[in-house]
């Protein structure tokens, strides 16, 4: 296991598949939930020959079970948001340093050093929960960037507007990152010239109004803030890696991520580049939970490896989730 952990720090396109196979065989043995899922599917791990044949665990398993690989002590657990009456997902993290490495590696790949930015997080629905992984991720970036004032903004739009104006001509570039519904409300009440800033939405209306298309959201934010493009972050509680989009909804996956698309009706049929289906993700940063996830998001992969997220799949169509109740 130490050798696999070491290899994660050196991961690239050339060794990704071989490392994914090592992680798969280890998790098939050391993760009871994933092992049972493979058993229900009739899959013998020793007969899986390449990453394209690896079954992906529906993320709903994180709502119903303790998805843990190995016997390392749990350092932290993160809980997903949930609608009234639903069970939130919980991700038990046994190695926070691995999460930190993943966050910083991907951010540096896409944006450079965190210390080049002054980060303004507008995350009301996440700040109301002490165990939100997004808040932890942003904290990692601010700490790595030696940002002395780590202000998180809840509903205090006036203070956020004052602080943005105060720092708009500073040496550091501004990164305004926020949950979509809050950014839209802030944009409506405090339109500002943020043409030199990065404005990044994390997706979702979180039940705070009509779901808007990506084009509608980005058009409103571009108009209010004077930016040429709106950036996006794609992640979830059940993943320790992130993907970023610098515009047009085209996401660049983390070095620890690899995506595939499966047919909506047939879970065993894999789609080609450019075809729409259910997003499946290999996230090798999930070393001590499960690295092979079926997200429930609809999307498509482009020939250059970037991907789009087109919406949520109707849960009535998800195949395999009913098996979770029997574990």
C-alpha positions as CSV (number, residue, x, y, z in Angstrom):
1,X,0.0,0.0,0.0
2,X,2.9,2.4,0.7
3,X,4.1,1.8,-2.8
4,X,0.7,2.6,-4.3
5,X,0.5,5.8,-2.1
6,X,4.0,6.8,-3.4
7,X,3.0,6.3,-7.0
8,X,0.0,8.6,-6.6
9,X,2.4,11.5,-6.2
10,X,4.0,10.7,-9.6
11,X,0.9,9.9,-11.5
12,X,0.6,10.8,-15.2
13,X,-1.2,9.6,-18.3
14,X,1.4,6.8,-18.9
15,X,1.1,5.0,-15.6
16,X,-2.6,5.9,-14.8
17,X,-4.1,2.6,-16.1
18,X,-1.6,0.3,-14.4
19,X,-2.0,2.1,-11.1
20,X,-5.8,2.0,-11.5
21,X,-5.6,-1.8,-11.8
22,X,-3.4,-2.0,-8.6
23,X,-5.9,0.2,-6.7
24,X,-8.8,-1.9,-8.0
25,X,-7.4,-5.2,-6.9
26,X,-6.6,-3.8,-3.5
27,X,-10.0,-2.2,-2.9
28,X,-11.8,-5.3,-4.2
29,X,-10.2,-7.1,-1.2
30,X,-10.0,-4.4,1.4
31,X,-13.4,-2.6,0.9
32,X,-16.3,-4.7,2.1
33,X,-19.0,-2.6,0.4
34,X,-17.2,-2.6,-2.9
35,X,-16.3,-6.3,-2.6
36,X,-19.9,-7.2,-1.9
37,X,-21.1,-5.1,-4.9
38,X,-18.7,-6.9,-7.2
39,X,-20.1,-10.2,-5.8
40,X,-23.6,-9.2,-6.6
41,X,-22.6,-8.4,-10.1
42,X,-20.8,-11.8,-10.4
43,X,-17.4,-10.1,-11.1
44,X,-14.2,-12.0,-10.3
45,X,-11.6,-9.2,-9.7
46,X,-8.8,-11.5,-11.0
47,X,-10.5,-11.7,-14.4
48,X,-10.7,-7.9,-14.8
49,X,-7.9,-7.1,-17.2
50,X,-8.1,-3.3,-17.8
51,X,-9.7,-0.2,-16.3
52,X,-12.5,-0.3,-18.9
53,X,-13.8,-3.5,-17.4
54,X,-13.9,-2.2,-13.8
55,X,-17.4,-1.9,-12.3
56,X,-18.2,1.5,-10.8
57,X,-20.0,1.8,-7.5
58,X,-23.1,4.1,-7.5
59,X,-22.4,7.1,-5.3
60,X,-25.7,6.3,-3.5
61,X,-23.6,3.7,-1.6
62,X,-22.1,6.5,0.4
63,X,-25.6,7.4,1.7
64,X,-26.3,3.9,2.9
65,X,-22.9,2.4,3.9
66,X,-19.5,3.1,5.4
67,X,-17.4,2.9,2.2
68,X,-13.9,2.4,3.5
69,X,-10.8,0.5,2.1
70,X,-8.2,-0.8,4.5
71,X,-7.9,-0.3,8.3
72,X,-6.3,3.2,8.6
73,X,-7.9,5.3,11.3
74,X,-10.5,7.8,9.9
75,X,-9.1,11.4,10.1
76,X,-12.2,13.3,9.0
77,X,-15.7,12.6,7.5
78,X,-17.4,14.9,5.0
79,X,-21.1,15.0,4.5
80,X,-23.0,15.9,1.3
81,X,-25.9,18.3,1.2
82,X,-29.3,16.7,1.1
83,X,-32.9,17.7,0.4
84,X,-35.5,17.4,3.2
85,X,-36.1,13.8,4.0
86,X,-33.2,12.4,2.1
87,X,-30.1,10.7,3.5
88,X,-26.8,12.6,3.0
89,X,-23.8,10.9,1.7
90,X,-20.8,10.5,4.0
91,X,-17.2,10.2,2.8
92,X,-14.8,8.8,5.5
93,X,-11.3,10.1,4.8
94,X,-8.4,8.2,6.2
95,X,-5.6,10.4,4.7
96,X,-6.2,14.1,4.6
97,X,-2.7,14.7,3.3
98,X,-3.7,12.8,0.1
99,X,-6.8,15.1,-0.3
100,X,-4.5,18.2,0.2
101,X,-2.1,16.9,-2.4
102,X,-4.9,16.3,-4.9
103,X,-6.4,19.8,-4.3
104,X,-3.1,21.6,-4.8
105,X,-1.9,19.5,-7.7
106,X,-5.0,20.1,-9.8
107,X,-5.3,23.8,-8.9
108,X,-1.6,24.4,-9.8
109,X,-2.1,22.6,-13.1
110,X,-5.1,24.8,-14.0
111,X,-4.3,28.1,-12.4
112,X,-0.8,28.2,-11.0
113,X,0.3,28.9,-7.5
114,X,-2.5,29.6,-4.9
115,X,-0.5,32.5,-3.5
116,X,-1.1,34.3,-6.8
117,X,-4.8,34.6,-5.8
118,X,-6.8,36.3,-3.1
119,X,-9.8,33.9,-2.6
120,X,-13.3,35.1,-1.7
121,X,-15.6,32.2,-0.9
122,X,-19.3,32.8,-1.1
123,X,-20.6,29.4,0.2
124,X,-23.7,29.9,2.4
125,X,-25.2,26.5,2.1
126,X,-21.8,24.9,2.8
127,X,-20.8,27.1,5.7
128,X,-24.0,26.1,7.5
129,X,-22.5,22.6,7.6
130,X,-19.3,22.0,9.6
131,X,-18.4,18.9,7.5
132,X,-18.6,20.3,4.0
133,X,-15.7,19.1,1.8
134,X,-15.8,22.2,-0.4
135,X,-15.1,24.5,2.6
136,X,-12.1,22.3,3.5
137,X,-10.9,22.4,-0.1
138,X,-11.0,26.2,-0.1
139,X,-9.3,26.4,3.2
140,X,-6.5,24.2,1.8
141,X,-6.0,26.7,-1.1
142,X,-6.0,29.8,1.2
143,X,-3.5,28.2,3.6
144,X,-1.2,27.2,0.7
145,X,-1.5,30.7,-0.6
146,X,-0.6,32.2,2.8
147,X,-3.8,34.2,2.8
148,X,-3.9,35.9,6.2
149,X,-7.6,36.9,6.1
150,X,-9.6,33.7,5.6
151,X,-13.0,35.3,5.3
152,X,-15.9,33.1,4.3
153,X,-19.1,34.9,3.3
154,X,-22.5,33.6,4.4
155,X,-25.2,36.1,3.5
156,X,-23.1,39.3,4.2
157,X,-23.2,40.5,0.6
158,X,-22.4,44.1,1.6
159,X,-19.1,43.1,3.3
160,X,-18.2,40.9,0.3
161,X,-18.7,43.8,-2.1
162,X,-16.6,46.2,0.1
163,X,-13.8,43.6,0.3
164,X,-13.8,43.0,-3.4
165,X,-13.6,46.7,-4.1
166,X,-10.8,47.0,-1.6
167,X,-8.6,44.4,-3.2
168,X,-9.5,44.8,-6.9
169,X,-6.3,46.6,-7.6
170,X,-4.1,44.4,-5.4
171,X,-1.1,42.4,-6.4
172,X,-3.0,39.2,-6.2
173,X,-5.6,38.2,-8.7
174,X,-9.1,37.8,-7.2
175,X,-10.8,34.4,-7.2
176,X,-14.5,34.7,-6.3
177,X,-15.8,31.2,-5.8
178,X,-19.4,30.6,-4.9
179,X,-22.3,28.3,-5.0
180,X,-24.5,29.2,-8.0
181,X,-27.6,30.5,-6.2
182,X,-25.5,32.8,-4.0
183,X,-23.5,34.1,-6.8
184,X,-26.6,35.0,-8.8
185,X,-28.2,36.8,-5.8
186,X,-24.9,38.7,-5.1
187,X,-24.7,39.6,-8.8
188,X,-28.2,40.9,-8.8
189,X,-27.7,43.1,-5.7
190,X,-24.1,44.1,-6.2
191,X,-23.0,44.2,-9.9
192,X,-19.3,45.0,-9.9
193,X,-16.4,45.4,-12.3
194,X,-14.5,42.1,-11.8
195,X,-13.0,42.0,-15.2
196,X,-9.6,41.3,-13.8
197,X,-10.9,38.5,-11.5
198,X,-11.7,34.8,-11.9
199,X,-15.4,34.2,-11.1
200,X,-16.0,30.5,-10.4
201,X,-19.3,28.8,-9.7
202,X,-19.6,25.4,-8.1
203,X,-22.9,24.4,-9.7
204,X,-26.4,23.7,-8.4
205,X,-29.3,25.9,-7.2
206,X,-29.6,23.7,-4.0
207,X,-33.4,24.0,-4.1
208,X,-33.2,27.8,-3.9
209,X,-35.2,28.6,-7.0
210,X,-35.7,27.5,-10.6
211,X,-32.9,25.5,-12.0
212,X,-31.2,27.5,-14.7
213,X,-29.2,26.2,-17.6
214,X,-25.4,26.8,-17.5
215,X,-25.8,29.3,-20.4
216,X,-28.4,31.3,-18.4
217,X,-26.2,31.3,-15.2
218,X,-23.1,32.3,-17.0
219,X,-24.8,35.0,-19.1
220,X,-26.1,36.7,-15.9
221,X,-22.8,36.5,-14.1
222,X,-20.8,37.8,-17.1
223,X,-23.2,40.7,-17.5
224,X,-23.1,41.6,-13.8
225,X,-19.3,41.3,-13.3
226,X,-18.0,42.3,-16.7
227,X,-16.0,39.0,-17.1
228,X,-15.4,37.4,-20.5
229,X,-16.1,33.9,-19.1
230,X,-17.3,32.2,-16.0
231,X,-15.2,29.4,-14.5
232,X,-16.6,26.3,-12.9
233,X,-15.5,23.6,-10.4
234,X,-16.8,20.0,-10.6
235,X,-16.5,17.8,-7.6
236,X,-18.6,16.0,-5.0
237,X,-18.4,14.9,-1.4
238,X,-17.7,11.3,-2.6
239,X,-14.6,12.4,-4.6
240,X,-11.2,13.8,-3.4
241,X,-10.3,15.1,-6.9
242,X,-11.8,18.1,-8.7
243,X,-12.1,19.3,-12.3
244,X,-12.1,22.9,-13.5
245,X,-13.6,24.7,-16.4
246,X,-12.4,28.0,-17.7
247,X,-15.5,28.6,-19.7
248,X,-18.2,27.1,-21.9
249,X,-18.7,24.2,-19.4
250,X,-15.7,22.2,-20.7
251,X,-13.9,20.6,-17.7
252,X,-10.3,19.6,-17.4
253,X,-10.0,16.5,-15.2
254,X,-7.5,16.2,-12.4
255,X,-4.4,14.1,-13.0
256,X,-5.9,11.5,-10.6
257,X,-9.2,11.3,-12.5
258,X,-10.2,9.4,-15.6
259,X,-13.8,9.5,-17.0
260,X,-15.9,7.1,-19.1
261,X,-19.5,7.4,-20.2
262,X,-22.0,4.5,-20.1
263,X,-25.3,4.1,-21.8
264,X,-28.3,5.4,-19.9
265,X,-30.3,2.2,-20.3
266,X,-27.5,-0.4,-20.4
267,X,-24.9,-0.2,-17.6
268,X,-22.6,-2.5,-19.4
269,X,-22.4,-0.5,-22.7
270,X,-19.7,2.1,-22.9
271,X,-20.3,5.2,-25.1
272,X,-17.8,6.7,-27.4
273,X,-16.4,10.3,-27.3
274,X,-19.0,12.8,-28.1
275,X,-21.9,10.6,-27.1
276,X,-24.1,11.4,-24.1
277,X,-24.6,9.0,-21.1
278,X,-23.9,8.6,-17.4
279,X,-20.6,9.9,-16.1
280,X,-18.3,7.3,-14.5
281,X,-15.2,8.4,-12.8
282,X,-12.0,6.7,-11.6
283,X,-10.7,8.9,-8.8
284,X,-7.4,7.5,-7.5
285,X,-7.2,10.0,-4.7
286,X,-10.1,8.0,-3.2
287,X,-7.4,5.4,-2.2
288,X,-9.0,4.6,1.2
289,X,-12.6,4.7,0.1
290,X,-13.6,3.7,-3.4
291,X,-11.9,5.0,-6.6
292,X,-14.5,3.7,-9.0
293,X,-17.7,5.8,-9.0
294,X,-20.9,6.1,-11.0
295,X,-22.0,9.7,-10.4
296,X,-25.6,9.8,-11.6
297,X,-24.6,12.9,-13.7
298,X,-25.2,13.0,-17.5
299,X,-22.4,14.1,-19.7
300,X,-20.1,13.5,-22.6
301,X,-16.4,13.3,-23.1
302,X,-14.6,15.2,-25.9
303,X,-11.8,13.7,-28.0
304,X,-9.2,15.9,-26.2
305,X,-10.2,14.4,-22.8
306,X,-12.3,17.4,-21.5
307,X,-15.9,16.7,-20.5
308,X,-19.2,18.4,-20.1
309,X,-21.9,17.9,-17.4
310,X,-25.4,18.1,-18.9
311,X,-27.6,17.4,-15.9
312,X,-28.7,14.8,-13.5
313,X,-30.0,11.4,-14.4
314,X,-33.5,10.3,-13.4
315,X,-32.9,8.1,-10.4
316,X,-35.6,5.7,-11.5
317,X,-33.3,4.8,-14.4
318,X,-30.2,4.1,-12.4
319,X,-29.4,0.4,-12.6
320,X,-27.7,-1.3,-9.7
321,X,-28.6,1.1,-7.0
322,X,-31.3,-1.3,-5.7
323,X,-28.5,-3.7,-4.8
324,X,-27.2,-1.3,-2.2
325,X,-30.0,-2.0,0.2
326,X,-28.9,-5.7,0.5
327,X,-25.3,-5.1,1.6
